[in-house]
Amino acid sequence: MLTGKQRTYLKGMAHSIKPITQIGKLGVTDNFLSQLDNVLETREIVKINILETSLLDAKKTANDVAKALNAEFVQAIGNKFTIYRPSRNNPKIQLPKH
């Protein structure tokens, strides 16, 4: 569980990140989750764009994806959301302690 300070730190990092992938009209598929799992292992923080054709709610989708991947929801703005999960093998992001 992220603290408020850690979430704020990650929001600052996410500001300069471009969306890596997008969710289309098929919604969140097993293939999408598998690919995103690999990306999270490498990058730790990921921004995702939801296309308007999917009709999904960004915050709900972000929480569902984060739960499925044992990640943390960072933020949702408009049709984009950001999730974070430290790498199991090579953690790069150092979060503030409190």
Backbone as a chain_set.jsonl record, in Angstrom:
{"seq": "MLTGKQRTYLKGMAHSIKPITQIGKLGVTDNFLSQLDNVLETREIVKINILETSLLDAKKTANDVAKALNAEFVQAIGNKFTIYRPSRNNPKIQLPKH", "coords": {"N": [[0.841, -1.188, 0.0], [0.623, 2.121, -0.92], [1.87, 5.13, 0.547], [0.632, 8.494, 1.071], [2.669, 10.329, 0.471], [4.405, 8.773, -1.076], [2.742, 8.158, -3.236], [2.368, 10.732, -4.277], [4.996, 11.291, -5.062], [5.298, 9.367, -7.1], [3.318, 10.279, -8.862], [4.478, 12.642, -9.711], [6.654, 11.598, -11.14], [5.242, 10.262, -13.135], [4.177, 12.288, -14.61], [5.862, 13.107, -16.709], [5.951, 10.892, -18.313], [5.054, 9.167, -21.267], [2.068, 7.561, -22.501], [2.342, 4.042, -22.674], [0.951, 1.918, -23.689], [-2.331, 1.02, -24.932], [-5.84, 0.684, -24.269], [-8.361, -0.769, -26.061], [-11.473, -1.262, -27.863], [-11.881, -3.928, -27.235], [-11.372, -4.116, -24.607], [-9.899, -5.028, -21.417], [-7.803, -7.584, -21.877], [-6.559, -10.994, -21.489], [-4.152, -11.265, -22.848], [-3.322, -8.595, -23.022], [-2.917, -8.07, -20.265], [-0.814, -9.837, -19.736], [1.261, -8.816, -21.352], [1.489, -6.282, -20.197], [2.29, -6.976, -17.641], [4.923, -7.843, -18.122], [6.026, -5.409, -19.002], [5.763, -3.838, -16.707], [7.551, -5.164, -15.018], [9.946, -4.421, -16.142], [9.871, -1.539, -16.336], [8.539, -0.521, -14.084], [6.828, 1.718, -13.508], [3.947, 2.684, -15.227], [2.1, 4.263, -17.772], [-1.126, 4.27, -19.126], [-3.321, 4.471, -21.871], [-6.764, 4.848, -22.434], [-8.821, 4.15, -25.05], [-11.45, 6.077, -26.556], [-13.393, 4.547, -27.793], [-13.657, 2.289, -26.262], [-15.252, 2.724, -24.063], [-14.747, 2.466, -21.318], [-14.356, 3.164, -17.809], [-11.778, 5.111, -16.549], [-10.651, 5.144, -13.896], [-11.852, 2.936, -12.572], [-11.078, 0.864, -14.299], [-8.299, 1.084, -14.054], [-7.923, 0.371, -11.356], [-8.857, -2.28, -11.462], [-6.996, -3.452, -13.25], [-4.617, -3.001, -11.833], [-5.093, -4.561, -9.558], [-5.25, -7.128, -10.715], [-2.617, -7.465, -11.505], [-1.131, -7.309, -9.219], [-0.278, -4.737, -8.577], [0.077, -1.191, -7.856], [-2.363, 1.329, -7.881], [-1.836, 4.518, -9.145], [-2.701, 7.043, -10.29], [-5.507, 8.489, -12.054], [-6.299, 10.313, -14.853], [-8.497, 11.926, -16.843], [-8.729, 10.027, -19.714], [-6.564, 8.467, -19.189], [-4.396, 6.409, -17.199], [-2.217, 5.582, -14.448], [-0.078, 3.07, -13.213], [1.849, 1.303, -10.724], [4.466, -0.948, -9.92], [6.951, -2.413, -8.056], [9.948, -3.78, -9.437], [10.58, -7.261, -9.405], [13.07, -8.428, -9.7], [14.991, -6.437, -10.307], [14.786, -3.735, -8.876], [14.327, -0.263, -9.517], [13.223, 2.23, -8.912], [13.303, 4.328, -6.186], [11.324, 4.757, -3.531], [10.057, 7.388, -1.376], [10.376, 7.05, 2.187], [8.262, 7.628, 4.083]], "CA": [[0.0, 0.0, 0.0], [1.397, 3.353, -1.021], [1.516, 6.261, 1.403], [0.331, 9.701, 0.306], [3.928, 10.906, -0.002], [4.896, 7.906, -2.147], [1.852, 8.348, -4.385], [2.699, 12.048, -4.826], [6.287, 11.124, -5.726], [5.048, 8.634, -8.346], [2.553, 11.168, -9.749], [5.48, 13.539, -10.296], [7.382, 10.821, -12.149], [4.329, 9.902, -14.215], [3.847, 13.481, -15.39], [6.679, 13.196, -17.921], [5.884, 9.629, -19.049], [4.02, 9.038, -22.296], [1.406, 6.252, -22.418], [3.079, 2.968, -23.333], [0.0, 1.05, -24.378], [-3.696, 1.52, -24.863], [-6.929, -0.289, -24.183], [-9.34, -0.462, -27.099], [-12.85, -1.712, -27.696], [-11.904, -5.277, -26.664], [-11.211, -3.993, -23.159], [-8.716, -5.623, -20.798], [-7.727, -9.004, -22.233], [-5.462, -11.737, -20.856], [-2.939, -10.923, -23.587], [-2.947, -7.252, -22.57], [-2.382, -8.184, -18.907], [0.469, -10.527, -19.831], [2.225, -7.86, -21.878], [1.665, -5.227, -19.206], [3.068, -7.579, -16.564], [6.321, -7.78, -18.554], [6.438, -4.002, -19.036], [5.907, -3.399, -15.316], [8.778, -5.757, -14.486], [11.067, -3.652, -16.683], [9.788, -0.095, -16.115], [7.97, -0.304, -12.755], [5.711, 2.67, -13.553], [3.414, 2.637, -16.584], [0.902, 5.056, -18.064], [-1.938, 3.58, -20.12], [-4.373, 5.28, -22.466], [-7.998, 4.129, -22.783], [-9.448, 4.758, -26.222], [-12.856, 6.439, -26.345], [-14.259, 3.481, -28.317], [-13.799, 1.2, -25.288], [-16.302, 3.114, -23.121], [-14.382, 2.059, -19.962], [-14.028, 4.202, -16.846], [-10.337, 5.028, -16.312], [-10.311, 4.811, -12.512], [-12.268, 1.561, -12.3], [-10.209, -0.011, -15.088], [-6.968, 1.136, -13.44], [-7.952, -0.434, -10.136], [-8.989, -3.682, -11.862], [-5.716, -3.871, -13.825], [-3.642, -3.03, -10.737], [-5.395, -5.73, -8.726], [-4.906, -8.328, -11.477], [-1.169, -7.567, -11.652], [-0.517, -7.024, -7.912], [0.362, -3.429, -8.703], [-0.573, -0.101, -7.118], [-2.967, 2.426, -8.634], [-1.206, 5.799, -8.818], [-3.647, 8.108, -10.595], [-6.253, 8.46, -13.311], [-6.651, 11.652, -15.317], [-9.176, 11.797, -18.128], [-8.777, 8.65, -20.201], [-5.266, 7.853, -18.934], [-4.127, 6.053, -15.81], [-0.855, 5.167, -14.143], [0.073, 2.056, -12.167], [3.238, 1.088, -10.292], [4.811, -2.168, -9.211], [8.417, -2.55, -8.047], [10.482, -4.964, -10.125], [10.952, -8.354, -8.502], [14.473, -8.782, -9.885], [15.894, -5.298, -10.432], [14.061, -2.492, -8.573], [15.046, 0.953, -9.88], [12.613, 3.413, -8.306], [13.406, 4.407, -4.728], [10.218, 5.547, -2.994], [10.275, 7.98, -0.055], [10.007, 6.117, 3.263], [6.946, 7.905, 4.69]], "C": [[0.882, 1.246, 0.0], [0.918, 4.388, -0.013], [1.201, 7.453, 0.501], [1.585, 10.317, -0.298], [4.496, 10.089, -1.168], [4.06, 8.075, -3.412], [2.147, 9.688, -5.066], [4.006, 11.997, -5.6], [6.096, 10.434, -7.08], [4.244, 9.465, -9.349], [3.494, 12.136, -10.452], [6.283, 12.841, -11.388], [6.505, 10.564, -13.369], [4.024, 11.082, -15.133], [4.602, 13.519, -16.718], [6.654, 11.923, -18.777], [4.766, 9.679, -20.09], [3.356, 7.665, -22.142], [2.143, 5.206, -23.254], [2.158, 2.097, -24.166], [-1.393, 1.645, -24.252], [-4.688, 0.365, -24.817], [-7.992, 0.141, -25.177], [-10.698, -1.051, -26.804], [-12.958, -3.137, -27.159], [-11.756, -5.262, -25.145], [-9.922, -4.632, -22.678], [-8.738, -7.131, -21.069], [-6.574, -9.674, -21.485], [-4.134, -11.416, -21.53], [-2.417, -9.548, -23.162], [-2.294, -7.318, -21.187], [-1.005, -8.852, -18.906], [1.561, -9.58, -20.321], [2.521, -6.764, -20.858], [2.471, -5.729, -18.012], [4.56, -7.518, -16.89], [6.85, -6.347, -18.555], [6.647, -3.478, -17.618], [7.192, -3.951, -14.693], [9.999, -4.947, -14.929], [11.044, -2.191, -16.239], [9.287, 0.318, -14.736], [6.801, 0.672, -12.711], [5.26, 2.798, -15.009], [2.168, 3.504, -16.684], [0.187, 4.396, -19.237], [-3.064, 4.498, -20.585], [-5.579, 4.389, -22.777], [-8.647, 4.864, -23.948], [-10.924, 5.027, -25.948], [-13.808, 5.348, -26.817], [-14.486, 2.364, -27.301], [-14.912, 1.467, -24.27], [-16.021, 2.666, -21.674], [-14.088, 3.278, -19.102], [-12.558, 4.041, -16.454], [-9.999, 4.577, -14.891], [-10.679, 3.365, -12.174], [-11.365, 0.571, -13.033], [-8.811, -0.067, -14.484], [-6.911, 0.272, -12.191], [-8.066, -1.919, -10.446], [-7.667, -4.233, -12.403], [-4.66, -3.981, -12.725], [-3.848, -4.257, -9.859], [-4.969, -7.022, -9.425], [-3.4, -8.552, -11.555], [-0.416, -7.35, -10.335], [0.297, -5.737, -7.944], [-0.417, -2.411, -7.872], [-1.125, 0.927, -8.095], [-2.294, 3.726, -8.187], [-2.177, 6.935, -9.061], [-4.373, 7.827, -11.897], [-6.636, 9.896, -13.645], [-7.253, 11.504, -16.705], [-9.269, 10.345, -18.537], [-7.426, 7.937, -20.046], [-5.152, 7.479, -17.464], [-2.709, 5.527, -15.667], [-0.881, 4.128, -13.032], [1.56, 1.832, -11.908], [3.368, -0.283, -9.631], [6.327, -2.287, -9.231], [8.83, -3.841, -8.753], [10.878, -6.012, -9.098], [12.457, -8.608, -8.53], [15.431, -7.602, -9.855], [15.169, -3.98, -10.148], [14.922, -1.256, -8.837], [14.526, 2.182, -9.149], [12.717, 3.31, -6.78], [12.298, 5.325, -4.211], [10.623, 6.19, -1.674], [9.761, 7.04, 1.028], [8.619, 6.375, 3.825], [6.282, 8.963, 3.918]], "O": [[1.777, 1.387, 0.833], [-0.278, 4.511, 0.251], [1.477, 7.418, -0.698], [1.57, 10.774, -1.441], [5.008, 10.655, -2.135], [4.595, 8.128, -4.519], [2.171, 9.767, -6.294], [4.118, 12.591, -6.673], [6.663, 10.862, -8.085], [4.468, 9.363, -10.555], [3.334, 12.419, -11.64], [6.558, 13.426, -12.435], [6.974, 10.642, -14.505], [3.658, 10.896, -16.293], [4.042, 13.92, -17.738], [7.266, 11.881, -19.844], [3.671, 10.173, -19.819], [4.0, 6.712, -21.704], [2.518, 5.461, -24.398], [2.545, 1.598, -25.223], [-1.603, 2.639, -23.558], [-4.414, -0.751, -25.257], [-8.467, 1.276, -25.141], [-11.041, -1.31, -25.651], [-14.021, -3.524, -26.673], [-11.986, -6.272, -24.48], [-8.964, -4.764, -23.439], [-9.588, -7.854, -20.55], [-5.718, -8.996, -20.916], [-3.107, -11.306, -20.861], [-1.215, -9.365, -22.968], [-1.251, -6.706, -20.956], [-0.128, -8.454, -18.14], [2.659, -9.55, -19.764], [3.674, -6.368, -20.682], [3.254, -4.975, -17.436], [5.369, -7.178, -16.027], [7.987, -6.101, -18.154], [7.608, -2.752, -17.36], [7.846, -3.256, -13.915], [10.965, -4.808, -14.178], [12.068, -1.655, -15.815], [9.594, 1.417, -14.277], [5.865, 0.464, -11.939], [6.078, 2.995, -15.908], [1.301, 3.486, -15.81], [0.818, 4.01, -20.221], [-3.676, 5.208, -19.786], [-5.422, 3.298, -23.325], [-8.979, 6.045, -23.848], [-11.569, 4.293, -25.198], [-14.919, 5.233, -26.298], [-15.413, 1.571, -27.46], [-15.451, 0.53, -23.682], [-16.956, 2.503, -20.89], [-13.627, 4.303, -19.603], [-12.139, 2.949, -16.068], [-9.143, 3.712, -14.708], [-9.889, 2.653, -11.553], [-10.941, -0.434, -12.463], [-8.205, -1.136, -14.409], [-5.953, -0.475, -11.992], [-7.442, -2.738, -9.773], [-7.264, -5.343, -12.057], [-3.896, -4.946, -12.691], [-2.884, -4.913, -9.463], [-4.392, -7.909, -8.796], [-2.947, -9.692, -11.66], [0.808, -7.221, -10.34], [1.405, -5.664, -7.412], [-1.438, -2.736, -7.266], [-0.435, 1.345, -9.025], [-2.196, 3.999, -6.991], [-2.458, 7.714, -8.151], [-3.92, 7.04, -12.728], [-7.221, 10.603, -12.824], [-6.601, 11.018, -17.628], [-9.82, 9.521, -17.807], [-7.179, 6.922, -20.698], [-5.728, 8.134, -16.595], [-2.087, 5.087, -16.635], [-1.6, 4.272, -12.043], [2.409, 2.128, -12.749], [2.491, -0.714, -8.883], [6.934, -2.267, -10.302], [8.141, -4.858, -8.669], [11.44, -5.69, -8.051], [13.051, -8.96, -7.511], [16.573, -7.751, -9.421], [14.954, -3.187, -11.064], [16.086, -1.2, -8.441], [15.299, 3.076, -8.804], [12.276, 2.333, -6.175], [12.338, 6.535, -4.433], [11.428, 5.63, -0.929], [8.799, 6.306, 0.8], [7.861, 5.426, 4.029], [5.163, 9.357, 4.247]]}, "num_chains": 1, "name": "protein.A"}
